[in-house]
């Protein structure tokens, strides 16, 4: 089986790729951190996090810190495995395309 089959459409968009990249190296990230790191609007970030949540690649946790709402994101085990396979497939493509 070709590794190209492991390229995951869920990670096609740069924002989703960015979200997962941040969550792979951090236990979690909150909304404002992701928004700042990825330089996206509230709506743009919300739609991409919803897509990743629907695929069960991330968990969205809502809580209050003091009286302020806080939304944070955590990569699921499934999400971590899928993203790792995606990165390995890309690396394979890059190494074997020359």
N, CA, C and O atoms as a GROMACS GRO file, in nm:
protein
  392
    1UNK      N    1   0.084  -0.119   0.000
    1UNK     CA    2   0.000   0.000   0.000
    1UNK      C    3   0.088   0.125   0.000
    1UNK      O    4   0.187   0.132   0.072
    2UNK      N    5   0.052   0.220  -0.079
    2UNK     CA    6   0.127   0.344  -0.088
    2UNK      C    7   0.098   0.434   0.032
    2UNK      O    8  -0.015   0.443   0.080
    3UNK      N    9   0.202   0.501   0.079
    3UNK     CA   10   0.184   0.594   0.190
    3UNK      C   11   0.100   0.714   0.151
    3UNK      O   12   0.050   0.785   0.238
    4UNK      N   13   0.085   0.740   0.021
    4UNK     CA   14   0.004   0.852  -0.022
    4UNK      C   15  -0.140   0.838   0.027
    4UNK      O   16  -0.210   0.937   0.042
    5UNK      N   17  -0.182   0.715   0.052
    5UNK     CA   18  -0.316   0.692   0.106
    5UNK      C   19  -0.330   0.746   0.249
    5UNK      O   20  -0.441   0.765   0.297
    6UNK      N   21  -0.218   0.769   0.315
    6UNK     CA   22  -0.221   0.823   0.451
    6UNK      C   23  -0.228   0.975   0.456
    6UNK      O   24  -0.237   1.033   0.564
    7UNK      N   25  -0.223   1.040   0.339
    7UNK     CA   26  -0.242   1.185   0.338
    7UNK      C   27  -0.388   1.211   0.370
    7UNK      O   28  -0.478   1.164   0.301
    8UNK      N   29  -0.410   1.287   0.476
    8UNK     CA   30  -0.542   1.303   0.533
    8UNK      C   31  -0.605   1.436   0.490
    8UNK      O   32  -0.548   1.543   0.515
    9UNK      N   33  -0.720   1.430   0.427
    9UNK     CA   34  -0.790   1.550   0.379
    9UNK      C   35  -0.825   1.645   0.493
    9UNK      O   36  -0.837   1.766   0.473
   10UNK      N   37  -0.842   1.592   0.613
   10UNK     CA   38  -0.876   1.676   0.728
   10UNK      C   39  -0.766   1.778   0.758
   10UNK      O   40  -0.791   1.882   0.818
   11UNK      N   41  -0.644   1.747   0.715
   11UNK     CA   42  -0.531   1.836   0.743
   11UNK      C   43  -0.488   1.915   0.620
   11UNK      O   44  -0.381   1.977   0.619
   12UNK      N   45  -0.570   1.914   0.516
   12UNK     CA   46  -0.538   1.985   0.391
   12UNK      C   47  -0.521   2.136   0.410
   12UNK      O   48  -0.434   2.197   0.350
   13UNK      N   49  -0.604   2.193   0.493
   13UNK     CA   50  -0.602   2.339   0.508
   13UNK      C   51  -0.493   2.382   0.606
   13UNK      O   52  -0.469   2.315   0.707
   14UNK      N   53  -0.427   2.492   0.575
   14UNK     CA   54  -0.314   2.538   0.658
   14UNK      C   55  -0.354   2.565   0.803
   14UNK      O   56  -0.273   2.545   0.893
   15UNK      N   57  -0.478   2.610   0.826
   15UNK     CA   58  -0.521   2.638   0.963
   15UNK      C   59  -0.533   2.509   1.043
   15UNK      O   60  -0.489   2.502   1.158
   16UNK      N   61  -0.592   2.406   0.983
   16UNK     CA   62  -0.605   2.277   1.053
   16UNK      C   63  -0.468   2.213   1.074
   16UNK      O   64  -0.442   2.152   1.177
   17UNK      N   65  -0.382   2.227   0.976
   17UNK     CA   66  -0.245   2.178   0.989
   17UNK      C   67  -0.176   2.250   1.105
   17UNK      O   68  -0.105   2.188   1.184
   18UNK      N   69  -0.198   2.380   1.115
   18UNK     CA   70  -0.140   2.460   1.223
   18UNK      C   71  -0.195   2.423   1.360
   18UNK      O   72  -0.119   2.410   1.456
   19UNK      N   73  -0.326   2.406   1.367
   19UNK     CA   74  -0.389   2.367   1.495
   19UNK      C   75  -0.328   2.236   1.545
   19UNK      O   76  -0.287   2.226   1.660
   20UNK      N   77  -0.324   2.138   1.457
   20UNK     CA   78  -0.270   2.007   1.498
   20UNK      C   79  -0.122   2.015   1.531
   20UNK      O   80  -0.076   1.948   1.623
   21UNK      N   81  -0.047   2.095   1.457
   21UNK     CA   82   0.096   2.110   1.486
   21UNK      C   83   0.117   2.165   1.626
   21UNK      O   84   0.202   2.117   1.700
   22UNK      N   85   0.039   2.266   1.662
   22UNK     CA   86   0.050   2.326   1.796
   22UNK      C   87   0.011   2.222   1.902
   22UNK      O   88   0.078   2.210   2.005
   23UNK      N   89  -0.097   2.148   1.877
   23UNK     CA   90  -0.144   2.052   1.977
   23UNK      C   91  -0.056   1.928   1.989
   23UNK      O   92  -0.060   1.859   2.090
   24UNK      N   93   0.023   1.900   1.888
   24UNK     CA   94   0.114   1.785   1.895
   24UNK      C   95   0.231   1.812   1.991
   24UNK      O   96   0.286   1.719   2.049
   25UNK      N   97   0.267   1.938   2.006
   25UNK     CA   98   0.382   1.972   2.092
   25UNK      C   99   0.342   2.038   2.224
   25UNK      O  100   0.426   2.070   2.307
   26UNK      N  101   0.212   2.060   2.241
   26UNK     CA  102   0.160   2.117   2.365
   26UNK      C  103   0.046   2.028   2.416
   26UNK      O  104  -0.027   1.970   2.337
   27UNK      N  105   0.034   2.020   2.546
   27UNK     CA  106  -0.074   1.939   2.605
   27UNK      C  107  -0.210   1.993   2.562
   27UNK      O  108  -0.303   1.917   2.538
   28UNK      N  109  -0.220   2.126   2.554
   28UNK     CA  110  -0.343   2.192   2.511
   28UNK      C  111  -0.310   2.334   2.468
   28UNK      O  112  -0.199   2.383   2.493
   29UNK      N  113  -0.404   2.399   2.404
   29UNK     CA  114  -0.388   2.540   2.367
   29UNK      C  115  -0.525   2.605   2.375
   29UNK      O  116  -0.626   2.543   2.344
   30UNK      N  117  -0.528   2.731   2.418
   30UNK     CA  118  -0.657   2.798   2.426
   30UNK      C  119  -0.685   2.876   2.296
   30UNK      O  120  -0.598   2.893   2.211
   31UNK      N  121  -0.809   2.922   2.286
   31UNK     CA  122  -0.856   2.988   2.166
   31UNK      C  123  -0.768   3.106   2.126
   31UNK      O  124  -0.726   3.117   2.010
   32UNK      N  125  -0.740   3.193   2.222
   32UNK     CA  126  -0.662   3.313   2.190
   32UNK      C  127  -0.519   3.280   2.148
   32UNK      O  128  -0.463   3.347   2.060
   33UNK      N  129  -0.460   3.180   2.209
   33UNK     CA  130  -0.325   3.139   2.171
   33UNK      C  131  -0.323   3.090   2.026
   33UNK      O  132  -0.238   3.131   1.948
   34UNK      N  133  -0.417   3.002   1.992
   34UNK     CA  134  -0.423   2.952   1.854
   34UNK      C  135  -0.451   3.065   1.756
   34UNK      O  136  -0.390   3.072   1.649
   35UNK      N  137  -0.543   3.153   1.793
   35UNK     CA  138  -0.579   3.265   1.705
   35UNK      C  139  -0.456   3.352   1.675
   35UNK      O  140  -0.434   3.392   1.561
   36UNK      N  141  -0.379   3.379   1.779
   36UNK     CA  142  -0.259   3.461   1.764
   36UNK      C  143  -0.150   3.389   1.684
   36UNK      O  144  -0.091   3.447   1.593
   37UNK      N  145  -0.123   3.265   1.719
   37UNK     CA  146  -0.018   3.188   1.652
   37UNK      C  147  -0.047   3.168   1.503
   37UNK      O  148   0.044   3.174   1.420
   38UNK      N  149  -0.174   3.146   1.470
   38UNK     CA  150  -0.212   3.114   1.333
   38UNK      C  151  -0.256   3.235   1.253
   38UNK      O  152  -0.277   3.228   1.132
   39UNK      N  153  -0.271   3.349   1.323
   39UNK     CA  154  -0.311   3.475   1.258
   39UNK      C  155  -0.441   3.459   1.179
   39UNK      O  156  -0.446   3.485   1.058
   40UNK      N  157  -0.546   3.415   1.250
   40UNK     CA  158  -0.677   3.394   1.188
   40UNK      C  159  -0.785   3.468   1.265
   40UNK      O  160  -0.764   3.511   1.379
   41UNK      N  161  -0.901   3.481   1.202
   41UNK     CA  162  -1.014   3.545   1.269
   41UNK      C  163  -1.083   3.446   1.363
   41UNK      O  164  -1.060   3.325   1.356
   42UNK      N  165  -1.167   3.499   1.451
   42UNK     CA  166  -1.243   3.414   1.543
   42UNK      C  167  -1.324   3.309   1.466
   42UNK      O  168  -1.320   3.190   1.497
   43UNK      N  169  -1.398   3.356   1.365
   43UNK     CA  170  -1.485   3.266   1.288
   43UNK      C  171  -1.408   3.160   1.212
   43UNK      O  172  -1.450   3.044   1.205
   44UNK      N  173  -1.295   3.201   1.156
   44UNK     CA  174  -1.212   3.107   1.082
   44UNK      C  175  -1.161   2.998   1.174
   44UNK      O  176  -1.169   2.879   1.141
   45UNK      N  177  -1.108   3.036   1.290
   45UNK     CA  178  -1.057   2.938   1.386
   45UNK      C  179  -1.170   2.848   1.434
   45UNK      O  180  -1.152   2.726   1.444
   46UNK      N  181  -1.285   2.906   1.464
   46UNK     CA  182  -1.398   2.827   1.514
   46UNK      C  183  -1.442   2.722   1.412
   46UNK      O  184  -1.472   2.609   1.450
   47UNK      N  185  -1.448   2.759   1.285
   47UNK     CA  186  -1.494   2.662   1.184
   47UNK      C  187  -1.393   2.548   1.167
   47UNK      O  188  -1.432   2.433   1.148
   48UNK      N  189  -1.264   2.578   1.174
   48UNK     CA  190  -1.163   2.474   1.159
   48UNK      C  191  -1.155   2.383   1.281
   48UNK      O  192  -1.134   2.263   1.268
   49UNK      N  193  -1.172   2.440   1.400
   49UNK     CA  194  -1.170   2.356   1.520
   49UNK      C  195  -1.294   2.266   1.523
   49UNK      O  196  -1.287   2.152   1.568
   50UNK      N  197  -1.407   2.317   1.475
   50UNK     CA  198  -1.528   2.234   1.469
   50UNK      C  199  -1.508   2.117   1.374
   50UNK      O  200  -1.552   2.006   1.402
   51UNK      N  201  -1.442   2.141   1.260
   51UNK     CA  202  -1.416   2.034   1.164
   51UNK      C  203  -1.327   1.926   1.226
   51UNK      O  204  -1.350   1.807   1.206
   52UNK      N  205  -1.226   1.968   1.300
   52UNK     CA  206  -1.136   1.871   1.365
   52UNK      C  207  -1.207   1.798   1.479
   52UNK      O  208  -1.181   1.680   1.504
   53UNK      N  209  -1.297   1.868   1.548
   53UNK     CA  210  -1.374   1.805   1.655
   53UNK      C  211  -1.470   1.700   1.595
   53UNK      O  212  -1.485   1.591   1.649
   54UNK      N  213  -1.533   1.735   1.484
   54UNK     CA  214  -1.626   1.642   1.418
   54UNK      C  215  -1.554   1.514   1.374
   54UNK      O  216  -1.611   1.406   1.380
   55UNK      N  217  -1.429   1.528   1.332
   55UNK     CA  218  -1.348   1.412   1.292
   55UNK      C  219  -1.294   1.336   1.413
   55UNK      O  220  -1.229   1.232   1.399
   56UNK      N  221  -1.322   1.389   1.533
   56UNK     CA  222  -1.276   1.332   1.661
   56UNK      C  223  -1.124   1.339   1.675
   56UNK      O  224  -1.064   1.253   1.740
   57UNK      N  225  -1.063   1.441   1.614
   57UNK     CA  226  -0.918   1.460   1.624
   57UNK      C  227  -0.880   1.554   1.739
   57UNK      O  228  -0.767   1.551   1.787
   58UNK      N  229  -0.976   1.637   1.782
   58UNK     CA  230  -0.951   1.724   1.897
   58UNK      C  231  -1.073   1.723   1.989
   58UNK      O  232  -1.184   1.691   1.947
   59UNK      N  233  -1.049   1.759   2.114
   59UNK     CA  234  -1.156   1.783   2.211
   59UNK      C  235  -1.161   1.933   2.236
   59UNK      O  236  -1.058   1.999   2.246
   60UNK      N  237  -1.281   1.985   2.247
   60UNK     CA  238  -1.299   2.127   2.280
   60UNK      C  239  -1.352   2.132   2.423
   60UNK      O  240  -1.459   2.078   2.453
   61UNK      N  241  -1.277   2.198   2.510
   61UNK     CA  242  -1.314   2.208   2.652
   61UNK      C  243  -1.348   2.353   2.683
   61UNK      O  244  -1.266   2.443   2.664
   62UNK      N  245  -1.469   2.375   2.731
   62UNK     CA  246  -1.511   2.511   2.768
   62UNK      C  247  -1.520   2.518   2.920
   62UNK      O  248  -1.576   2.430   2.986
   63UNK      N  249  -1.464   2.625   2.974
   63UNK     CA  250  -1.466   2.645   3.118
   63UNK      C  251  -1.464   2.794   3.148
   63UNK      O  252  -1.449   2.876   3.057
   64UNK      N  253  -1.478   2.828   3.275
   64UNK     CA  254  -1.465   2.967   3.316
   64UNK      C  255  -1.341   2.980   3.402
   64UNK      O  256  -1.315   2.898   3.490
   65UNK      N  257  -1.266   3.087   3.376
   65UNK     CA  258  -1.152   3.121   3.460
   65UNK      C  259  -1.191   3.254   3.523
   65UNK      O  260  -1.193   3.358   3.457
   66UNK      N  261  -1.222   3.248   3.653
   66UNK     CA  262  -1.285   3.363   3.715
   66UNK      C  263  -1.424   3.375   3.653
   66UNK      O  264  -1.503   3.280   3.656
   67UNK      N  265  -1.453   3.492   3.597
   67UNK     CA  266  -1.581   3.511   3.530
   67UNK      C  267  -1.568   3.513   3.379
   67UNK      O  268  -1.664   3.541   3.308
   68UNK      N  269  -1.447   3.483   3.331
   68UNK     CA  270  -1.424   3.488   3.186
   68UNK      C  271  -1.431   3.348   3.126
   68UNK      O  272  -1.371   3.254   3.177
   69UNK      N  273  -1.506   3.336   3.015
   69UNK     CA  274  -1.509   3.206   2.948
   69UNK      C  275  -1.374   3.174   2.884
   69UNK      O  276  -1.305   3.264   2.835
   70UNK      N  277  -1.338   3.048   2.885
   70UNK     CA  278  -1.212   3.005   2.825
   70UNK      C  279  -1.237   2.876   2.748
   70UNK      O  280  -1.296   2.781   2.800
   71UNK      N  281  -1.192   2.874   2.624
   71UNK     CA  282  -1.204   2.754   2.542
   71UNK      C  283  -1.064   2.704   2.513
   71UNK      O  284  -0.977   2.778   2.469
   72UNK      N  285  -1.044   2.576   2.540
   72UNK     CA  286  -0.914   2.519   2.509
   72UNK      C  287  -0.932   2.390   2.431
   72UNK      O  288  -1.037   2.326   2.434
   73UNK      N  289  -0.827   2.354   2.361
   73UNK     CA  290  -0.830   2.242   2.268
   73UNK      C  291  -0.722   2.142   2.304
   73UNK      O  292  -0.612   2.180   2.346
   74UNK      N  293  -0.756   2.014   2.288
   74UNK     CA  294  -0.664   1.905   2.319
   74UNK      C  295  -0.672   1.805   2.203
   74UNK      O  296  -0.780   1.771   2.157
   75UNK      N  297  -0.557   1.760   2.157
   75UNK     CA  298  -0.556   1.656   2.053
   75UNK      C  299  -0.594   1.523   2.116
   75UNK      O  300  -0.544   1.488   2.223
   76UNK      N  301  -0.682   1.448   2.050
   76UNK     CA  302  -0.719   1.314   2.098
   76UNK      C  303  -0.612   1.214   2.055
   76UNK      O  304  -0.526   1.245   1.973
   77UNK      N  305  -0.619   1.096   2.111
   77UNK     CA  306  -0.526   0.990   2.071
   77UNK      C  307  -0.543   0.960   1.922
   77UNK      O  308  -0.445   0.944   1.849
   78UNK      N  309  -0.668   0.953   1.877
   78UNK     CA  310  -0.697   0.930   1.735
   78UNK      C  311  -0.638   1.042   1.649
   78UNK      O  312  -0.579   1.016   1.544
   79UNK      N  313  -0.655   1.166   1.694
   79UNK     CA  314  -0.602   1.281   1.622
   79UNK      C  315  -0.450   1.279   1.612
   79UNK      O  316  -0.393   1.309   1.507
   80UNK      N  317  -0.386   1.243   1.721
   80UNK     CA  318  -0.239   1.235   1.723
   80UNK      C  319  -0.190   1.128   1.625
   80UNK      O  320  -0.093   1.150   1.552
   81UNK      N  321  -0.256   1.013   1.625
   81UNK     CA  322  -0.215   0.905   1.536
   81UNK      C  323  -0.239   0.944   1.389
   81UNK      O  324  -0.153   0.920   1.304
   82UNK      N  325  -0.353   1.003   1.361
   82UNK     CA  326  -0.385   1.043   1.223
   82UNK      C  327  -0.288   1.149   1.173
   82UNK      O  328  -0.245   1.145   1.058
   83UNK      N  329  -0.254   1.244   1.259
   83UNK     CA  330  -0.164   1.352   1.220
   83UNK      C  331  -0.023   1.296   1.197
   83UNK      O  332   0.045   1.336   1.102
   84UNK      N  333   0.020   1.204   1.282
   84UNK     CA  334   0.152   1.143   1.266
   84UNK      C  335   0.160   1.068   1.133
   84UNK      O  336   0.260   1.079   1.062
   85UNK      N  337   0.056   0.994   1.100
   85UNK     CA  338   0.053   0.922   0.972
   85UNK      C  339   0.057   1.021   0.854
   85UNK      O  340   0.124   0.997   0.754
   86UNK      N  341  -0.014   1.131   0.869
   86UNK     CA  342  -0.018   1.234   0.765
   86UNK      C  343   0.122   1.292   0.742
   86UNK      O  344   0.167   1.305   0.628
   87UNK      N  345   0.190   1.327   0.850
   87UNK     CA  346   0.326   1.384   0.841
   87UNK      C  347   0.423   1.281   0.780
   87UNK      O  348   0.505   1.316   0.696
   88UNK      N  349   0.412   1.157   0.823
   88UNK     CA  350   0.500   1.052   0.768
   88UNK      C  351   0.477   1.034   0.618
   88UNK      O  352   0.572   1.013   0.543
   89UNK      N  353   0.351   1.041   0.575
   89UNK     CA  354   0.320   1.028   0.433
   89UNK      C  355   0.378   1.145   0.353
   89UNK      O  356   0.431   1.126   0.244
   90UNK      N  357   0.369   1.266   0.410
   90UNK     CA  358   0.426   1.383   0.342
   90UNK      C  359   0.578   1.370   0.332
   90UNK      O  360   0.637   1.398   0.228
   91UNK      N  361   0.640   1.328   0.443
   91UNK     CA  362   0.786   1.310   0.442
   91UNK      C  363   0.828   1.207   0.338
   91UNK      O  364   0.926   1.226   0.267
   92UNK      N  365   0.754   1.098   0.330
   92UNK     CA  366   0.782   0.994   0.232
   92UNK      C  367   0.772   1.048   0.090
   92UNK      O  368   0.858   1.022   0.005
   93UNK      N  369   0.666   1.125   0.065
   93UNK     CA  370   0.648   1.185  -0.067
   93UNK      C  371   0.766   1.277  -0.103
   93UNK      O  372   0.817   1.273  -0.215
   94UNK      N  373   0.807   1.357  -0.008
   94UNK     CA  374   0.916   1.452  -0.032
   94UNK      C  375   1.046   1.377  -0.060
   94UNK      O  376   1.119   1.412  -0.152
   95UNK      N  377   1.076   1.275   0.018
   95UNK     CA  378   1.200   1.198   0.002
   95UNK      C  379   1.205   1.120  -0.129
   95UNK      O  380   1.313   1.100  -0.186
   96UNK      N  381   1.090   1.077  -0.176
   96UNK     CA  382   1.086   0.988  -0.292
   96UNK      C  383   1.037   1.056  -0.419
   96UNK      O  384   1.007   0.988  -0.517
   97UNK      N  385   1.026   1.188  -0.418
   97UNK     CA  386   0.976   1.255  -0.537
   97UNK      C  387   1.090   1.312  -0.624
   97UNK      O  388   1.064   1.369  -0.730
   98UNK      N  389   1.213   1.296  -0.579
   98UNK     CA  390   1.324   1.349  -0.658
   98UNK      C  391   1.398   1.240  -0.731
   98UNK      O  392   1.495   1.268  -0.802
   0.00000   0.00000   0.00000
